[in-house]
Amino acid sequence: MRPCVIVNPVAGSVKDLDLLLKQLDRLNASVIHVAQNAAHARAFARKAIRQNCHYMIAAGGDGTLNEIVNAIAKSAQDIRLGLIPLGTGNDFARCLKLPLTVEQNIDILLSAETIAVDLVRVQSNRTRYFINVSAGGFSGIVDEKLTPEIKRTWGPLAYVRSAAAALPQLHAYRTTIVFDDGETFSIDLYNVVIANGRFVAGGLPIAPGADPTDGLLDVLLIPKRSASEMVLLAAQTLLGNHLANDAITFRRAKKVAVKSRPGMWFNVDGELAAKVPAIFEVIPHALQFVVGKR
């Protein structure tokens, strides 16, 4: 099965595009397409599906992967998806314990060995899919500040830089959350995190127990607290032990409905994409993801 490869030439770790393309020759791809931008990558992936491509490889970061996921979501059962992580964060690659070198990932992609991973559908003002993590509230404001220029300049520290820029806009959202059409919370929140994968922002273990193959979403509600409590929580999050903090409400669910006042924005795999009211629903084992032999 010859793959179709979609390359993001401005992904964070791409320093020499010609060298990268030479390395990709090992894949014996039916086509290697260098995308001009995210929309171009998504459009090409859709075209490749229409031309009966059944093995697609994203060569880029989490944003590139998300664009291709959205292109293939409705045909996911017929597609194998692989990844060469070339971004600033590479958080889903980290969740799947993929290596970070191009050559090692090519070895995995040549094997075409897959596992079935979950997708998440978000229905708000439009329908969107994601594979890793969505976060709303303060995280949405942070992503609004996370410009391509900041990503290029700050690299792995880009999220911290954007969080600092967003702090003056920190405020609580009066939020109603419904889990699986049953349990309901009404609470003042700073953040809502809905996770399929474990990591955000280049390795921050926001949902340390999340498993993208278990058919469940890991949901964290981060309430309004004093500045000192938030500093403690931030330190615990860096260490991955924040779920032990009594301030956080943690649930696992197949479906999560969110609405708030004021209306919060959610990022989807790092890109600002959805506004409440929104419904998040897992699609179990929807996608065959190439990970090599395990």
C-alpha positions as CSV (number, residue, x, y, z in Angstrom):
1,M,0.0,0.0,0.0
2,R,1.7,3.2,-1.2
3,P,1.1,6.2,1.0
4,C,0.1,9.7,0.2
5,V,2.3,12.1,2.2
6,I,1.3,15.7,3.1
7,V,4.2,17.9,4.2
8,N,3.9,21.1,6.2
9,P,7.1,23.0,5.0
10,V,6.9,25.5,7.9
11,A,6.4,23.0,10.7
12,G,8.5,23.9,13.8
13,S,11.4,21.5,13.3
14,V,11.7,21.7,9.5
15,K,15.1,23.3,8.8
16,D,16.0,21.9,5.4
17,L,13.0,21.1,3.2
18,D,15.1,19.6,0.4
19,L,16.8,17.2,2.9
20,L,13.4,16.2,4.3
21,L,11.9,15.4,0.9
22,K,15.0,13.3,0.1
23,Q,14.4,11.3,3.3
24,L,10.8,10.8,2.5
25,D,11.7,9.1,-0.8
26,R,12.2,6.0,1.3
27,L,8.5,5.7,1.7
28,N,8.0,5.0,-2.0
29,A,4.9,7.2,-1.8
30,S,2.4,7.6,-4.6
31,V,2.6,11.3,-4.0
32,I,4.5,13.7,-1.7
33,H,2.5,16.9,-1.5
34,V,4.0,20.1,0.0
35,A,1.1,22.1,1.4
36,Q,1.0,25.9,1.2
37,N,-1.1,26.2,4.4
38,A,-3.5,24.3,6.6
39,A,-6.5,24.7,4.3
40,H,-4.4,23.5,1.4
41,A,-3.4,20.4,3.4
42,R,-7.0,19.6,4.2
43,A,-8.1,20.1,0.6
44,F,-5.4,17.8,-0.7
45,A,-6.2,15.1,1.8
46,R,-9.9,15.2,0.6
47,K,-8.7,15.0,-3.0
48,A,-6.5,12.0,-2.2
49,I,-9.4,10.1,-0.6
50,R,-11.5,10.7,-3.8
51,Q,-8.6,9.2,-5.7
52,N,-8.7,6.1,-3.5
53,C,-5.7,6.8,-1.3
54,H,-6.0,4.4,1.7
55,Y,-2.8,5.3,3.5
56,M,-2.1,8.9,4.4
57,I,0.9,10.3,6.2
58,A,1.0,13.7,7.9
59,A,4.5,15.2,8.0
60,G,4.1,18.1,10.3
61,G,2.9,19.1,13.8
62,D,-0.3,18.6,15.8
63,G,-2.0,21.3,13.7
64,T,-1.2,19.5,10.4
65,L,-2.3,16.2,11.9
66,N,-5.6,17.8,12.9
67,E,-6.3,19.2,9.4
68,I,-5.8,15.8,7.9
69,V,-7.9,14.1,10.6
70,N,-10.7,16.5,9.7
71,A,-10.3,15.7,6.0
72,I,-10.6,12.0,6.5
73,A,-12.9,11.7,9.5
74,K,-16.0,10.7,7.6
75,S,-14.0,8.0,5.7
76,A,-11.7,7.1,8.7
77,Q,-12.7,3.4,8.6
78,D,-11.1,3.1,5.2
79,I,-7.9,5.0,5.9
80,R,-4.6,4.2,7.6
81,L,-3.0,7.4,9.1
82,G,0.7,7.8,9.9
83,L,2.7,10.7,11.3
84,I,6.2,12.1,11.0
85,P,6.2,14.6,13.9
86,L,7.8,17.8,12.8
87,G,6.0,20.4,14.9
88,T,6.8,22.6,17.9
89,G,4.8,20.4,20.4
90,N,4.3,16.9,18.8
91,D,2.0,16.1,21.7
92,F,0.0,13.2,20.0
93,A,3.3,11.6,18.8
94,R,4.5,11.8,22.4
95,C,1.2,10.2,23.7
96,L,1.8,7.3,21.3
97,K,5.5,7.1,22.2
98,L,6.6,7.7,18.6
99,P,10.2,8.6,18.1
100,L,11.0,12.2,17.1
101,T,13.5,11.6,14.3
102,V,12.4,11.4,10.7
103,E,14.4,8.2,9.9
104,Q,13.0,6.3,12.9
105,N,9.4,7.3,12.0
106,I,9.9,6.2,8.4
107,D,10.9,2.8,9.7
108,I,7.6,2.6,11.6
109,L,5.6,3.9,8.6
110,L,7.1,1.3,6.3
111,S,5.8,-1.4,8.7
112,A,2.2,0.0,8.4
113,E,1.4,-1.7,11.7
114,T,-1.6,0.0,13.3
115,I,-3.7,0.4,16.4
116,A,-7.3,1.6,16.5
117,V,-7.5,5.0,18.1
118,D,-10.5,7.1,19.1
119,L,-11.6,10.3,17.4
120,V,-13.6,13.1,19.1
121,R,-16.4,15.0,17.3
122,V,-17.2,18.5,18.4
123,Q,-20.5,20.0,17.4
124,S,-20.8,23.7,18.0
125,N,-21.3,26.5,15.4
126,R,-19.7,23.9,13.1
127,T,-18.6,20.2,13.3
128,R,-15.0,19.6,14.0
129,Y,-12.9,16.5,14.9
130,F,-9.8,16.1,17.0
131,I,-7.5,13.3,18.1
132,N,-5.6,14.8,21.0
133,V,-6.9,17.5,23.4
134,S,-9.4,20.4,23.4
135,A,-9.3,23.1,26.1
136,G,-11.7,26.0,26.7
137,G,-11.8,29.1,28.7
138,F,-8.4,30.6,29.6
139,S,-6.8,28.1,27.3
140,G,-8.8,29.5,24.4
141,I,-7.5,33.0,25.1
142,V,-3.9,31.6,25.3
143,D,-4.3,30.0,21.9
144,E,-5.6,33.3,20.5
145,K,-2.2,34.8,21.5
146,L,-0.2,31.9,20.2
147,T,0.7,33.3,16.8
148,P,2.9,31.6,14.2
149,E,5.6,34.2,14.9
150,I,5.6,33.3,18.6
151,K,5.8,29.6,17.8
152,R,8.8,30.2,15.5
153,T,10.6,32.6,18.0
154,W,9.9,30.8,21.3
155,G,9.7,27.1,20.2
156,P,8.8,24.8,23.1
157,L,8.3,27.9,25.4
158,A,5.7,29.4,23.0
159,Y,2.7,28.3,25.1
160,V,4.3,29.8,28.3
161,R,4.9,33.0,26.5
162,S,1.3,33.2,25.2
163,A,-0.1,32.3,28.7
164,A,1.8,35.3,30.1
165,A,0.3,37.6,27.4
166,A,-3.2,36.3,28.2
167,L,-3.1,36.7,32.0
168,P,-4.6,40.2,32.0
169,Q,-7.7,38.6,30.4
170,L,-8.1,35.9,33.0
171,H,-11.6,35.6,34.2
172,A,-14.1,33.0,35.3
173,Y,-16.9,31.5,33.2
174,R,-20.2,30.5,34.7
175,T,-20.3,27.0,33.1
176,T,-22.8,24.2,32.9
177,I,-21.3,20.7,32.1
178,V,-23.4,17.6,31.4
179,F,-21.7,14.2,31.3
180,D,-23.3,11.4,29.2
181,D,-26.7,13.2,29.3
182,G,-26.8,12.7,33.1
183,E,-24.6,14.1,35.8
184,T,-24.5,17.9,35.6
185,F,-22.2,20.6,37.1
186,S,-22.9,24.3,37.3
187,I,-19.6,26.0,38.4
188,D,-17.4,29.1,37.9
189,L,-14.4,27.8,35.9
190,Y,-11.2,29.1,34.4
191,N,-10.6,26.1,32.2
192,V,-12.3,23.0,30.8
193,V,-10.0,20.3,29.4
194,I,-11.4,17.5,27.2
195,A,-8.7,15.0,26.5
196,N,-8.3,12.0,24.2
197,G,-4.5,12.1,24.5
198,R,-2.3,13.0,27.4
199,F,-0.1,16.0,26.5
200,V,-0.4,19.6,25.4
201,A,2.0,22.5,24.9
202,G,5.0,20.4,24.1
203,G,4.8,17.7,26.7
204,L,2.7,19.2,29.6
205,P,0.9,16.1,31.0
206,I,-2.5,17.7,31.3
207,A,-4.4,14.3,31.3
208,P,-1.8,11.9,32.5
209,G,-4.1,8.9,32.5
210,A,-5.8,9.5,29.2
211,D,-5.8,6.6,26.7
212,P,-6.7,7.3,23.1
213,T,-7.9,3.7,22.6
214,D,-10.3,3.3,25.6
215,G,-13.4,4.9,24.1
216,L,-13.6,7.5,26.8
217,L,-12.8,11.3,27.3
218,D,-10.8,12.5,30.3
219,V,-12.4,15.7,31.4
220,L,-10.8,18.2,33.8
221,L,-12.8,21.2,35.3
222,I,-10.4,23.8,36.7
223,P,-12.4,26.2,39.0
224,K,-11.9,29.8,39.9
225,R,-9.4,29.9,42.7
226,S,-7.1,32.4,44.4
227,A,-3.8,33.4,42.7
228,S,-1.8,31.4,45.2
229,E,-3.9,28.2,44.6
230,M,-3.5,28.6,40.9
231,V,0.3,28.9,41.2
232,L,0.3,25.6,43.2
233,L,-2.0,24.0,40.6
234,A,0.3,25.1,37.8
235,A,3.3,23.5,39.5
236,Q,1.4,20.3,40.1
237,T,0.4,20.2,36.4
238,L,4.0,20.5,35.3
239,L,4.8,17.4,37.4
240,G,1.6,15.5,36.2
241,N,0.2,15.1,39.7
242,H,-2.5,17.8,39.5
243,L,-5.4,15.3,39.6
244,A,-4.6,14.9,43.3
245,N,-5.6,18.5,43.9
246,D,-9.1,18.6,45.4
247,A,-9.8,21.8,43.4
248,I,-10.0,19.9,40.2
249,T,-13.1,17.9,39.2
250,F,-12.2,14.9,37.1
251,R,-14.5,12.7,35.1
252,R,-14.4,10.2,32.3
253,A,-17.3,10.2,29.8
254,K,-18.3,9.3,26.3
255,K,-20.2,12.6,25.8
256,V,-19.8,16.0,27.3
257,A,-22.0,19.1,26.7
258,V,-20.7,22.5,27.6
259,K,-22.3,26.0,27.8
260,S,-21.1,29.1,29.6
261,R,-21.5,32.8,30.3
262,P,-19.6,34.5,28.8
263,G,-19.2,32.1,25.9
264,M,-15.9,30.4,26.0
265,W,-13.8,29.4,23.0
266,F,-12.2,25.9,22.7
267,N,-9.0,25.1,21.0
268,V,-8.9,21.8,19.1
269,D,-5.5,20.1,19.0
270,G,-3.9,23.5,19.5
271,E,-6.0,25.6,17.0
272,L,-8.8,27.9,18.1
273,A,-11.9,26.2,16.5
274,A,-15.1,26.0,18.5
275,K,-17.4,28.1,20.7
276,V,-20.0,27.0,23.2
277,P,-22.6,25.7,23.4
278,A,-20.6,22.6,22.3
279,I,-21.1,18.9,22.5
280,F,-18.0,16.6,22.5
281,E,-18.5,12.9,21.7
282,V,-16.0,10.1,21.3
283,I,-16.1,7.9,18.3
284,P,-14.4,4.7,19.6
285,H,-11.7,3.0,17.5
286,A,-12.5,5.1,14.5
287,L,-9.1,5.4,13.0
288,Q,-6.2,3.0,12.2
289,F,-3.1,4.8,13.3
290,V,0.3,3.5,12.3
291,V,2.6,3.0,15.3
292,G,4.8,0.0,14.3
293,K,5.0,-3.2,16.3
294,R,4.2,-2.9,20.0
